[in-house]
């Protein structure tokens, strides 16, 4: 039952992306609208990370060393990938 719920929740992203593609297909959106939507989604993902995932990681690692180091390492990897894709 847990695997089923995991699969169903995992399918929400590709199905949402497909639905969004079908709705916006053929339209010429303003770049400001794209930037606003990306910022909104990025803000939601950041909130989920800091409000839900990080406290859960700290619960399972009371010292906080591994969770903090992993968070900072993840941020560094993302920043490096952004810099490498610009080059």
ZAGUDO-323877 format. One line per 5 residues: number of its first residue (from 0); for each residue x, y, z of N, C-alpha, C, O. Coordinates in pm, 1 decimal, m for minus. Atoms other than C-alpha are relative to their C-alpha. Example, Ala and Ser with C-alpha at 12.3 -4.5 7.8 and 13.67 -1.06 7.14 Angstrom:
0> 89.0,m119.0,0.0,1230.0,m450.0,780.0,90.0,120.0,0.0,193.6,118.1,66.5 ~ m82.0,m119.0,m6.0,1367.0,m106.0,714.0,m77.0,109.0,73.0,m26.1,219.8,89.9 $
//
This chain:
0> 82.5,m118.5,0.0,0.0,0.0,0.0,87.8,126.1,0.0,56.1,224.1,m67.4 ~ m90.8,m113.8,m3.8,288.5,236.7,79.3,66.5,25.0,m134.4,84.4,139.4,m176.2 ~ m61.8,m14.4,132.1,453.5,166.1,m254.7,m99.2,60.5,m98.6,m61.8,144.2,m180.8 ~ 103.1,m55.1,87.9,126.1,240.3,m433.7,m14.8,150.5,20.3,m19.7,226.5,m76.4 ~ 12.8,m143.5,m27.8,91.3,577.0,m258.7,124.7,75.6,m45.4,114.8,188.4,m93.6 $
5> m123.7,m63.2,45.9,455.9,654.6,m334.9,1.9,17.3,m151.1,41.4,122.1,m202.2 ~ 5.9,m8.6,146.5,408.8,576.8,m703.4,m101.4,104.9,m44.2,m74.1,183.8,m134.8 ~ 102.4,m98.4,37.0,88.7,781.2,m721.1,46.7,142.7,27.0,21.8,232.3,m53.7 ~ m48.4,m135.4,m27.3,250.9,1080.8,m554.7,114.9,36.6,m93.5,130.4,153.2,m129.6 ~ m109.0,m25.6,93.9,554.4,1045.6,m781.2,m48.3,30.3,m140.2,19.2,100.7,m215.3 $
10> 55.1,m25.5,133.2,335.3,1049.3,m1090.7,m60.2,139.2,m12.6,m89.3,183.6,m123.6 ~ 63.4,m131.8,6.9,192.9,1389.0,m1000.1,86.0,100.0,m77.3,31.9,183.6,m149.6 ~ m86.3,m95.0,70.9,497.1,1577.3,m1134.7,m2.1,m20.6,m150.5,m28.7,75.7,m222.5 ~ 4.0,13.7,146.1,517.4,1423.3,m1483.6,m139.5,23.1,m57.7,m152.8,79.0,m166.5 ~ 135.6,m24.5,50.4,139.0,1428.6,m1520.2,m33.2,148.7,1.5,m97.8,198.5,m90.7 $
15> 19.0,m144.8,m4.5,130.5,1793.8,m1410.2,77.3,69.8,m110.5,27.0,164.4,m171.1 ~ m78.8,m56.8,109.1,408.4,1874.8,m1656.6,m64.5,m24.5,m134.9,m67.1,64.5,m219.9 ~ 69.3,31.0,125.7,222.6,1699.5,m1937.5,m125.5,85.0,m14.9,m153.0,137.1,m123.0 ~ 120.2,m82.7,3.9,m98.5,1881.0,m1849.0,35.5,145.9,m30.5,m30.1,210.3,m112.4 ~ m43.8,m137.2,26.0,84.6,2215.7,m1839.5,45.8,18.9,m142.7,18.0,122.0,m204.0 $
20> m44.8,m7.2,139.2,245.6,2143.0,m2175.3,m119.4,3.1,m95.0,m122.1,81.4,m189.9 ~ 117.8,2.9,87.4,m89.4,2058.3,m2331.6,m79.7,130.3,6.6,m133.9,175.6,m94.3 ~ 74.5,m125.4,m15.0,m250.6,2374.1,m2191.1,73.7,115.0,m68.1,11.2,198.9,m133.0 ~ m77.3,m113.0,51.3,32.7,2606.5,m2296.1,55.3,m21.7,m139.8,119.1,68.2,m194.5 ~ m53.0,32.0,132.4,118.9,2437.5,m2627.1,m53.9,99.1,m103.5,m174.6,120.7,m114.2 $
25> 40.4,m93.0,104.5,115.9,2688.6,m2909.9,m20.2,142.9,46.8,m43.2,231.4,m35.5 ~ 14.9,m136.9,m49.1,88.7,2993.3,m2684.1,137.4,65.0,8.8,238.6,m3.1,25.6 ~ m125.4,m73.4,m11.1,353.8,3261.4,m2675.6,m5.1,82.0,127.8,m50.7,196.4,128.1 ~ 4.5,m67.8,m129.2,391.9,3350.8,m2309.4,109.2,105.2,9.5,216.0,92.3,m50.3 ~ m93.9,m106.6,m28.1,566.4,3664.4,m2197.2,114.8,m55.6,85.3,89.4,m134.3,176.5 $
30> m110.7,47.4,m83.9,917.7,3600.2,m2055.1,m17.7,36.1,147.7,29.4,m36.6,235.2 ~ 25.7,m36.8,m138.9,807.1,3784.4,m1740.3,m90.1,m103.7,67.2,m72.4,m134.9,184.9 ~ 87.9,103.0,m56.2,532.5,3524.6,m1692.1,79.2,m126.7,31.5,57.7,m188.7,135.7 ~ m84.4,116.8,m27.2,787.7,3241.9,m1722.8,84.7,22.8,124.8,93.2,m64.3,211.4 ~ m82.1,m30.5,m116.7,1016.6,3411.9,m1472.3,m80.0,m2.1,128.6,m32.8,m51.4,231.1 $
35> 85.8,m1.2,m118.3,729.2,3464.6,m1230.8,m38.6,m141.0,40.7,m35.5,m174.3,159.1 ~ 37.5,138.6,m31.7,616.8,3101.8,m1255.2,117.6,m79.0,55.3,102.1,m154.8,151.1 ~ m117.8,71.1,m49.8,971.1,2969.2,m1210.4,35.2,45.1,141.4,72.1,m37.2,225.2 ~ m28.5,m50.4,m134.3,1023.7,3193.9,m907.8,m100.4,m54.6,100.9,m63.0,m88.9,213.1 ~ 104.0,52.3,m88.5,693.8,3078.9,m756.9,26.3,m147.0,33.8,19.2,m186.8,150.1 $
40> m27.7,142.6,m22.7,777.6,2710.5,m800.8,128.2,m17.7,80.9,134.1,m102.8,169.7 ~ m124.2,6.9,m76.8,1132.5,2765.5,m672.9,m22.1,35.8,146.3,37.0,m25.7,235.1 ~ 32.0,m37.3,m137.4,994.3,2936.9,m364.1,m72.7,m110.7,73.1,m46.2,m135.7,190.6 ~ 71.1,111.8,m62.8,757.8,2647.0,m297.7,95.5,m113.2,34.0,86.5,m173.0,141.2 ~ m94.8,108.6,m24.3,1039.7,2396.0,m331.2,94.3,34.6,115.5,128.0,m51.7,196.6 $
45> m87.2,m42.9,m109.6,1263.3,2599.0,m99.1,m72.8,m8.9,132.9,m15.8,m54.2,232.1 ~ 78.0,7.6,m123.5,987.0,2625.4,160.1,m13.6,m144.2,47.3,5.2,m173.4,165.4 ~ 14.5,141.0,m37.2,926.2,2249.9,152.2,131.6,m54.1,54.7,132.7,m129.1,152.3 ~ m130.4,48.2,m45.6,1298.8,2185.6,189.4,30.8,45.6,141.3,72.2,m34.2,225.4 ~ m38.6,m52.9,m130.7,1348.0,2413.0,487.4,m104.2,m24.2,107.9,m68.8,m37.8,225.0 $
50> 104.1,16.4,m102.4,1013.3,2366.7,661.8,m33.1,m145.7,29.2,m79.5,m177.7,138.7 ~ 37.8,140.2,m18.5,965.6,1992.3,613.5,120.6,m94.4,1.1,136.5,m173.1,94.4 ~ m106.8,98.6,13.8,1276.7,1806.6,499.4,113.5,20.7,99.6,159.7,m75.5,161.1 ~ m111.4,m24.9,m90.8,1547.0,1975.6,706.5,m34.2,m31.9,146.0,47.3,m95.0,213.3 ~ 33.1,40.9,m137.1,1363.1,1943.3,1041.7,m9.4,m151.7,16.5,27.2,m205.0,121.2 $
55> 6.4,146.4,m7.2,1298.8,1576.0,963.2,140.1,m59.6,1.9,165.9,m155.8,74.2 ~ m138.7,48.4,m1.1,1668.1,1524.9,886.7,63.8,25.0,135.7,137.3,m60.0,185.9 ~ m56.3,m30.5,m131.9,1761.3,1695.4,1214.1,m60.2,m87.9,108.7,5.4,m115.8,209.0 ~ 63.1,92.2,m95.8,1515.1,1471.9,1400.0,74.4,m133.4,0.3,97.6,m192.2,105.9 ~ m67.8,129.6,9.7,1694.3,1161.8,1271.7,149.7,10.1,27.8,214.8,m91.2,53.5 $
60> m141.1,m22.2,m32.8,2039.6,1314.5,1327.3,6.7,112.6,102.0,31.5,227.6,65.5 ~ 8.9,m104.8,m103.0,2015.4,1500.3,1661.2,123.6,90.2,8.9,111.7,206.5,47.5 ~ m118.7,m85.8,m6.1,2375.0,1625.2,1641.3,m5.7,107.5,m107.5,48.1,216.7,m89.1 ~ 17.2,m97.3,107.1,2287.5,1800.0,1315.2,118.4,13.6,m93.5,109.8,84.5,m193.7 ~ m119.8,m16.1,82.4,2636.8,1762.9,1170.2,m20.4,m55.2,m141.3,10.8,12.4,m239.4 $
65> 18.6,62.7,131.0,2546.9,1525.6,887.4,m106.6,72.9,m81.8,m89.4,94.8,m201.7 ~ 108.2,m68.4,71.9,2221.9,1704.3,799.3,45.4,136.1,m50.0,15.3,173.5,m163.4 ~ m47.4,m132.4,39.5,2386.5,2047.1,792.4,103.7,m9.7,m111.4,98.8,66.4,m208.1 ~ m103.3,17.2,102.5,2686.7,1927.1,592.0,m62.4,m43.0,m132.0,m21.7,4.4,m238.1 ~ 65.8,45.2,122.2,2460.5,1750.1,343.1,m77.9,112.7,m66.5,m79.0,123.4,m189.1 $
70> 73.9,m114.3,53.9,2244.2,2060.5,302.1,95.0,96.7,m70.1,67.9,141.7,m181.5 ~ m97.4,m90.8,60.3,2547.6,2279.4,237.2,65.5,m60.6,m123.5,90.0,10.1,m221.2 ~ m57.5,66.8,116.2,2699.2,2022.7,0.4,m98.0,1.7,m117.7,m58.3,24.9,m231.9 ~ 100.8,m6.1,105.8,2373.3,2005.9,m194.9,m10.4,138.1,m62.1,m23.8,151.3,m183.7 ~ 3.1,m137.0,51.8,2366.0,2384.6,m224.7,122.8,28.4,m86.7,111.9,93.8,m190.4 $
75> m123.3,m21.1,76.3,2727.9,2385.2,m345.5,m6.6,m71.5,m135.0,36.4,m16.4,m236.3 ~ 12.7,74.3,126.0,2655.5,2118.2,m608.4,m93.6,73.2,m95.7,m65.0,83.9,m214.9 ~ 93.6,m72.3,85.8,2356.9,2314.0,m737.9,62.3,128.7,m53.1,44.7,161.6,m170.5 ~ m64.9,m123.4,44.5,2556.5,2639.4,m751.0,106.5,m30.6,m105.5,118.2,41.3,m204.7 ~ m102.8,38.0,97.8,2843.1,2464.2,m933.1,m63.0,m40.1,m132.4,m11.1,m5.9,m238.7 $
80> 63.9,41.1,125.7,2604.7,2310.6,m1185.7,m54.2,121.2,m75.6,m48.6,124.2,m198.6 ~ 46.9,m121.9,67.0,2451.6,2652.9,m1257.5,115.6,72.8,m66.3,103.0,121.4,m178.7 ~ m118.2,m66.3,59.2,2797.8,2799.4,m1313.3,53.6,m76.3,m119.0,93.8,m15.2,m218.1 ~ m50.8,80.3,111.3,2903.8,2511.2,m1536.5,m92.2,6.4,m122.0,m44.4,3.4,m235.5 ~ 92.1,m6.5,113.7,2589.0,2532.8,m1750.4,5.0,136.7,m68.7,m31.8,147.2,m185.7 $
85> m12.0,m131.8,61.2,2650.8,2906.0,m1810.3,123.3,8.9,m86.9,125.8,86.5,m182.4 ~ m126.6,m8.0,75.2,3003.3,2845.0,m1941.7,m10.7,m60.2,m136.7,87.0,m61.1,m211.6 $
//
